[in-house]
Amino acid sequence: MIDVVLPCLNEAEALPWVLARMPEGFRPLVVDNASTDDSARVAAEHGARVVPAPARGFGAACHAGLLAAETEVVCVMDADASLDPAELPRLTAELDMLESGGGSGLVLGRRRPSGRAAWPPHARLGNAVLARSLNRRAGTRLHDLGPMRAARRAGLLALGLEDRRFGYPLEMVLRAARAGWRIGEIDVPYLPRTGTSKVTGTVGGTVRAVRDMRRVLAEVTP
């Protein structure tokens, strides 16, 4: 069994599709980040374990899910139906391959948009700039700071991640690189999200995310 952390803020409309496509052997943990819709109820009705994370913040929700997870390997992915849970077994297989020679690994899903609407130009540009900055700092060769990931829970907790906002995903990669982990990525389809976007669909949300990640880049030395 592999726990899948799904940070969730008002995703009641998207959750049925996401949870219905969860592969066998993968157990969804919907981390309710103080939603004001029926996300928690919908998640429970569709068989997910609901983890409360009342302190708002993407990183706060991710970390609450990581603490609540119980399996050796954990996955993380968005709950907005922009990513297909059916891709998760490919990530965990890649993780096994990365770690086959020993050491720790982290696998990211490189988003491949299915049409222009899936990933607006402003969000794609911000992501590309941050990925280049990360590669220069950490010696990685990543194309995307994708939100679909797989790694071992104990290793992630040992990284001591501190950011509780949008910088959390970047801090994870920086600290993993500093710890000598093998970091890889595989292509995954990126779909138009269900419902209203809180980050990539708005310029303001993208600016806030980029600001948080730039702060992490400045604070965390690889």
N, C-alpha and C positions, 0 to 999 in steps of 0.2 A: 504494500500500500504506500502511496505517495500523497502527502498533503499538498493541496494547491491553495495558496493564499490569494484571495481576491479582494483587494481594497475596494471599498464600495461607498460612494456618496450619491444617493438618489439615482439608483440604477434599476428601479423596479421594472421598468419596461424591457430592459436588456437581459435581465437575469434568467428568465425562462429559457431563452435560446442558449445562453452560455451553459447553464447547468444541464440542459438536456443533451449537450454534446460532450460532456465530461467523459473521457475514456474509462473503460473498466480498469480498476486498480488505482485510480486517481480520485482522491476524496476532497471535495470543495470546502474551504473555510471562507465564508463570506464575512469580511471584517467591516462591520457597519460603522462608518465614520460620522456618526451623528446625522444620519439621513433624516430628512423631513417628509419623505414619501413612505411607501409601504415596502421598501427594500428588505428589511429584516423579515417581515411576514412572508413575502414572496420567496425569499431564500429558504426559509424553514419549510414552507409548503412544498418546495421542490427538492427537499432532501439534503440541503446543505447544513452544515454546522455554522451557527451565527456567533461571531466573536464581536463583542462591543468594543469600540474604540472612540470614546466620547471626545477626546482631545483632537480637534480638527488638524489635518495635515496628512499629505500623502505618505510621508515617511512614518508618521505616527501609526497610520493604519497598517502599513507593511510590517512594521516592527511588532505591533500587537499580534498580527497573524503569525509571524515567525516565532514569537514566544509561545503562542497557543498551539503551534504545530507539534506533532508527536512522532513523526516519521523521520528516518535517517536522512532521506533526500526530500527536499521541498522544492516546489515550483511557485513562481509568482507571476501573475498576469492580470491585466485590466479586466474589469467586470462589465465593460460597456459594449460588448459584442464586436469590438474592432479586431479582436484576435480570436482564433478558433481553438478551443481546448483540444480538438482532435490532433493538433500539432505537438502536444506535450510529450508523447512517447518518443518522438524524434529528438527532442531536447535531452531527455534523460539518457537515451542511447548515446548521444554525442558526449554527454558527461561521463559515461562509463568509458568511452574511448579515450577521452582526455586524461582520465585518471588511471588508465591501464598500466602506465609505467611508474605509478606511484605519485604521491602528492595530491594536492587539492585542485579542483577544477570549478569553473564557472562558465555556463553556457548562456548566451543571449540570443534571442530571436531577432534577426535582422529584418525589419519590416519592409515588405515589398508591396506598395500600395496597389490596390485593384481599382484604378481610376483616380482622377484628380481630386475628387471629393473626399477620398479616404484620408489624404494627408495634405492639407493646404500648404501652399508655397512658403508662407512665413514660418510655419512650424518645421518644415523640412529644412529650410535654410538654417534656422537656429540649431537644429539637431546636428547638422553637418559641421557647423563651426565648432560646436562643443566637442564633437567626436575628434576633430583634428587637434584641438587643444589637449584633449585627453591622451591621444596617441603620442603627442610630443612629450607630455609630462611623464607618462607611465610606460612608454615603450610598447604599447598595445597596437594592434592593427585592426581596430574596429571601425565599422562604417555607420553604426547606429547605437544609440544608448537605449535599446529597446526594452519595454517593460515586461516582456515574457522571458523568464529566466529559470534556470535550474542549478541547484548546488546542494551541498550537504548542510543540514541545519546547524550542527555543532560548529562547523567551520565559519558559517556566517555570523553566529553569535560571538565567536572568538574574535572577529574583526573589530568589535567594539564600535559599531556604527552609531553616530551621534545625531546626525541631521534628522529632523522630523518633518521636513517640508519637501519641496520638489528636488532638493539636492541629494536625497537618499539613494536613488539609483546610481548616480555618479560616484558618490562616496563609496558605495559597495565595490565598484570596479577599481577605484584608486587604491583602496585598502587591500583588496585582493591582489592587485599587481605588486604592491609593496611587500606583501607576504609571500611572493613567489608563486602564486597560483598560475595554472594554465588557464588562459581565458580564450574562449572561442565563440563563434557565432554561426548560425545556420539561417537560411532564408525562410521566412514565414509570411503567409499572405496577410495583408493589412487591409481591413474592410472599413467602409464608412460606419462610424459608430452609431448606436441606437440612442436617440434622445439628444439632449442639449449638451454640447461639449463644454467642459469647464477649463480646459487647458489648450490643446492644440487647435481647437476650432475657433478660438478667439485670439486676437493679437495681444490683448491684455494678459490673458492666461499664459500665452507663450512667453511674454516678456517677464512675467513673474517667475516662471520656471527657469528661464535662462539666467535671471538674476541670482536665484538660489544656487544654481549649478556653478556659476562663476565664483560665488562666494566659497563654495566647497573646494573648487580648484585652487583658490588662493590659500585656503586654510590647511588642506591635507597635502602633505609632502610625500610623494610616492617613493 
